[in-house]
Amino acid sequence: MKTNSHRLEVYAINMLLASLAHVTNDKLFKLTYQTIARLAEKLGKRDYYVHRIRWLRDLFDQGHPSLEIAKKILRTLNPHHRKTIIQSYVINQLLVGTNKRKAFAEQPGGYYPPGFLVISPTMRCNLKCFGCYAGSYQQAEELSFQTLDRILNEAKEMGIYFITVSGGEPFFYEHIFDVFEKHNDMSFLVYTHGGLIDERVAQKIISVGNVVPSISIEGFRETTDLRRGKGHFDRVMAAMDMLRDAGVLFGFSATQTRENHDTITSDEFVDFMIEKGCLLGCYFMYVPVGRDPKTELMPTPQQRDYLRESLGRWRNSKAILFIDFWNDGPVVHGCMSGARKYAHINSKGDVEPCVFCHFATHNIHEYSLKEALNSPLFQAIKAKIPYDENLYRTCMLVDHPEVGREMALNHGAYFTHEGADCIFTNLADEIDEFAESYKSFADPAWQKHPQSKHSQGE
């Protein structure tokens, strides 16, 4: 009886979400959404997700820009794409998956799995971007379709239905759309340089329905072409136009460096991305790992702090979702690595703590996903989180480098490509200096953050 009730609630959410696409009256839109939120609260058994659902509902009630984002998703996307994303992400990942992850944790020998995985099936790429975090991996090694298929099946058994695909350039992987099609109950966020997206690829994305591209960009034409090659900006603009016209949910991905900071943190840039059709904006900070690592490419501590402040302002004023993998520590309650929230499987099968931590103790060719995500190394990382009560300083590489060095050098890990130890050895003094300098910005900011009192037990 409980199973039937659960299925009816999922069916009701699907039907109500579908109906929202045709609702033009704002009051009726909000009422329908409130009904969906209440049903979602009943299905999302874990307190954290219930809290997030209620938080989103409150934002809608207050007329937050997130309401406009929801309208765009429900009214402008291709119907098949919209339906598939809702089923694979909203229903399977957030609701059904949450309950499966909880059940997995409660079984003998279980643990709470990460919410998602990052998988790089190939490291092949036709660009030679300076500072590429993945630029030192061997391009010849790839995950076979059979191995990737096994990983995804094991992930779903644990309740993981959301996968981020990175690389390399994912669209160079021969079997990529076969993977998307076979695992159409999962949703895939694909980080791509965008240069391979043409009308054929855009139509394939629509056909499978469960893919959300995030296109890398360095700002406008000058800064993008400087890093990615002459003419790349125009190719990216054409790709965005095709995706928008096809009704695909997509976003942009920007890596903050000392050189492009002024551009990618400007209102002009963000407004331009919204105009191009982006509904998601992902911000990364350059970390000196990968190809020819240089600390002078890192944003200054002041620049990093400026991006943090800008995101707070944009989130309250612009109709686009933002993710910042360094400044969103308060949102995810500390570092996400080591399978606490996610882990990275590279093209050789090494299971790394995160995409910027290029060391591992387990390889997916030798261990099951369940074993790899619960390795002694990952247990040690999770036991240390949070590394600081200040959740603006959450990273073991650049905020608490002493933790990164301990994990990489003292837990039997091997480095996953030549030169991966550089950030822990040759650059150690410079990284320590960066961490200490950023502390002078982050600590005062954290004292003003409402969550800081809770973290200190007040």
N, C-alpha and C positions, 0 to 999 in steps of 0.2 A: 504493500500500500504506500509506503514511504517512497519507494522508487517511482511509482506511478505519479505521485504528487510532485516529486522532483521534476519529472519529465514534463508535466503539465506547466510547471512554473517556467521552465526553460522555454517551452513552446510559447507561452504567453509573452515572455520577454522578446523573443524573436518577432512575434506578430506586432507587438507594440512598437518596437524599433523600426520595423518596416513601415508602419503607419505614419511615423514621424516624418518620413520623407515627403509626405503629401500634406502635412499640416502647415498652413500659412498663418494662422492666428497665433500670436505669441503666447497668449494666456493658455490656449489649449495645448500648445507645445510644452509649456512648463508643467501643466497638469499631467500630461501623458508621461513626461520624463520622471515626475515625482512617483508615479505609479511603478515605473520600471525600477527606480532606485529602491523602493520598498521591497519589491520582489527580489532584487539583487542582494539586499541585506539579509533576507531569509536564506538565500542560497550560499552566501559567502560566510562560512562558519568562523573563519579566523578573524579575531578582533581587529587586527591591523587593516584588513581589507574592508570590513564593515565601516571602520572609521574613515577610510579613504572615500568610500561611496557616499557617506553622509557629508563629508567635506565637499565633494563635488556637487552634491545636491544643494548645499548651502551657497556655493558660488553661483549656481544657476539662479537660485532664488534672489540673489543680490544683483542680477543683471551683469555679471562678470563677462569679460570677452570670451570666456570658454563657452558661453551659450552660442556665440556666433560661430565658433569652431565646430560645435556639434551640428549646427544648422548646415554649415558647408559640407560636412561629412555626409550628412543624411540627404542633402538636396542636390549636390553637384557631382557626386561620385557615380561612376557606372554602376547600375543596379546589381549586377552579378558580383562585382568587386566589393561593393558595400555589404552585401549579404554575406559573402565569404569572410570578410574581415570581422564582421560582427560575430559570426558563428565561431570562427577559429580563435579570435582574441578575447572578445568580451565574454562569450559563453564558455569556451573550452579553457582558455588560459586563466581568466580572472575568477570565474565561478567554479566550474567543474574541476579545473586543475588545482585550485587552492584547496579544495576538499580532498583531492587525491594526494597532494603533497602532505597534508596533515595526516592522512591515514598511513602514508608511507613512513612518516616519522614515528607513528605509534606502534608499528609492527616490531617484532623482536629483531634487534640488530639494526633498526632503522634510524634515520636522522632526517631533519627537515631539509629537503633538497633546495637548491637555488631556484629562483623564479625563472631564469632563462640561461641559455648558453650562447657563447659566441663561438662560431665555427668558421675556420678559414679552409675551405676545401682545396684551394689552390693559392699559391703565392705568385703565379704568373701575372705579369703586368707589362703593358707597353710603354709606361711612363717611367721616368727616372727622377722623381721629385726629390729635391734635397730635403734631408731631415725625415724621410719616410720611416716610421717606426717599424715597418715590416721589410725594409729594403735589404736587410742582411740575411734573410732566410734563403735557403736553396729553392729556386723556382722549379726544379725538375721533379720534386716530390709532391704528389697529390694524394688525397684520400680517394679510395675507390668508391664507386657507387654502392657496392655491397657494405663497405665499412660505414659509410655515411648513413645508409639505410638502417643498419643495426643501431648506430648511436641514437638516431631519432626514435626508433621503436623503444629502446631502453629509456629514453627521456620521457616518453609518454607514459610508460609504466610507472614512472616516478611522479607524474603529474605536471611535467614541463611541456607546454604546448607553444612556447614562444622562443624563436631562434633568431639571433642576429648573425647574419652572414657577412664575413669580412674577407680580407685577403692581404695582398694580391687584389686582382680585379675579379670579383665573383663571376661576371658574365663571360670570362674566359673558360670557366669550368664546363666541360662538355656536357655533363649530365645535369646541369643546374635546374632546368625546367622539368626534367624527369623527376627530380627530387621534390620540387614544389607540387607537381601534379599528384605524385603518389601519396604525399603527406599533406593532403588538402584540409585535414583537420587541424593543422598547425598554421601559425602565422609567421612570416619571415620578414624581418627588417634587414634590407640589403644595403650595405655601405659600398657605393660604387663611384668611380670617377666620372661616370656619365657619358664617356666618349663612345661607348659601344651601344648606347640606346638610340635606336632608330625606330621607324614606324613598325617594323616587324617585331622588334623586342617589346615595344609598347603594347602591341596587340597580344603578344604572348603573356605579358603581365596581366592584362585584362582577362585573358582566357583562364589562367590558373586562379586568379582572384585573390590569392592569399599573400601577395608580395607588396611590401611598401619600400620603394627605393629611397635612399638618403644620399644625395649627390654632393660630393666633396667640392668645395669652392673656397677660394682664398680672399674673396672680396669682389672687386670689379675686375675689368679686363686686365689692367696692368699687373696687379698683384697675383691674379690667378695664372696668367700666362708666364709670369716670372718664375713661378714654382713648377708649373705643370706643362709648359711648352707653348710656343706661339700658336694661336688659333684655338686653344682648348676652351677658353671662356665662351667663344661663339658656339662651339659644339655643345657645351653644357646648357647654354641658353636655348638652343634648338631642342635639346632633350627635354628640358622643363616644359617648353611649349607643347611638345607632343604628349607628354604625360598629362598635363593639365587639360588639353583638348580631348584626350581619351577618357577623362574622368578617373584618373588614378590618384590615390592618396600617396603623396610623396613629400619629401622634405629636403633640407640642405644640411650639410655637415661642414663646420668651419673649425680649423685648428688655429688657435691663437698663438702667434709668435710675436716677438718684439717688433718685427717689421710690418705686419699687417694689422696690428692692434687697432690703430686709429680707424681703419676702414671697417672691420667686421664688428666693431662695437658702436658704430654710428646708427642713428635712427634711419638715415638714408638707406643704408644697406639692408636693414631688417624690413623696412617698408618695401624695398625693391623685391626682396624674396617673397613677401606676401603677395605682391602684385603678380609675380611669376606663377603663383599658385601653390607655394609651399604651405603646408599646414603643420609642419614639424621643423624645428630648428635644433640641431645638435651641436654643442660647443665642446671642443676638446682643448687641452693645453699642450703645447709642444713639450715633450719630455725627451731628453737626450738619450734615446735608445734607437737601435737600427742603423740606418745608413749615415755614416760620418757624423756621429753625435757631437753636438756643440752646445754648451750651456749658454753661449751668447745669443742663441736663437730663442731661448726661453723668454716669455714675457717677464717684464720686471715685476716684483711684488706689487708695486703700485698699479700696474696695468691689470694684473690678475684681480686685484681688489676692485678696480673700476668695472670689470666685466661682471663681477658678482653683484655690484650695486645696480648696474644696467639691467641685468636680468630681472631683478626685483621690480624695477620700474616697468619694463616691457610686459611682464606677466600680468600686470594690472591695467594695461592699456592697449595691447595689441592682440589681434585674433589669430594667434599662432601658438602652438605648444612648444615649450622650450625644455631641453635637457642639457644640463651642464655636468660633466663627469668629474669635475673637481670642486665646484662650488655648491653642489647640491647635497653635501654631507648631511645637513639637518633633515632633508627629505627621506633619505635612506638610512639614517641613524649610523653613519660611519662608513668605513671602507666596505666595498661590495665584493672584494676579491676572495680567492680561496674557497669558492663555492658557497660563501655566505649568501650572496645574491646572484653571483654568476662566476663562470670560469671560462677559459679560452682553450679550444682544441685547435692546434695548428695543423698545417697540411701534412706534417710528418706523423701526426697522431699524438704529439706531446700534449699533456693536459697541464696548462700553465695557470697560475693564479689569476692573471688578467692579461689583456692584450699587450700591456707594457712591461709585464714581468716575464722576461724571457728565460725562465728556468722551470724545471719540473722534476718530479720523481717517478711519475707514472706515464705510460703511453697506452693509448686506447687499443693498440694492436695486441697488448699483453694483458690488459685488465678490462673488466666490465666497467661500464659508466658508473655504476653504483660503487665499486671499489675505488675507482680513480677519484671520484668527488669526495670520498671520505678518507683520503690518504693521511698519514701522520703529518705531512707538511701542511695540508689544508686545515687539519684540526688545530695545529699550532698557530696558524694565521688567525683562524676564527677565535681562538682563545685570547688573542691580543686585542681584538676589536671591541670597543673603539680604542685607538692608540692614545687618545687625548680627550678630555671632556669637551674641548672646543671642536665642534663638528664642522667647522670651516677648515680644519687641519686634519684631514682624514687619510691621506695617501702615504703608504709605506715607502714610496720612492722619493717624493719631493717634500713632504711635510714632516715625516719621521723616518729619515733615511737609515737611522740606526736599526729600525725594525726590518726594513728591506734587506740590509746587509746580513742581519741575523738569519733571516729566512732563506736567503740565497746561498749563504756560505756555511751555515752550521746545521743543516737538516738533511744532508746527503743528496742535495739536488744537483742536477747537471744543467749546464747552460745549453740552450736549444739552438744556438747558432754561434759561429765564431764572432768574438768581440762582444758578446752579450754581457760579459762581466764588467764592462767599462764603467758603467754608471756606479758600480759598487767599489771600484778600485781607482782607476785613473782620475775619475771626475768626483770622487767622494768629497774632497775638501770644498769644491765649488758648490756641490749640491747641499752640503751642510750650511754653507753661507746663505744660499737661497732660502732654505728652510727657516733659518734664524731671522732673516730679513722679513720674510712674509709674516712671521709671528707678530711683528710689531704692527701689522695692519689687521691681521685676523683676530687677535685677542680683543682689542677694543670693539671690533664689529660684533664679536660673539657676546660680549657683555650686554650689548643692546638687543640681542636676539631673544625673543620671548622664551624659547626653549632652553636657553642657557640656565635659567633658574631651576628648571626641572632636572637638568643633567647634574646639577650640584646638590640635588636632594632637598631643595627649598619648597 
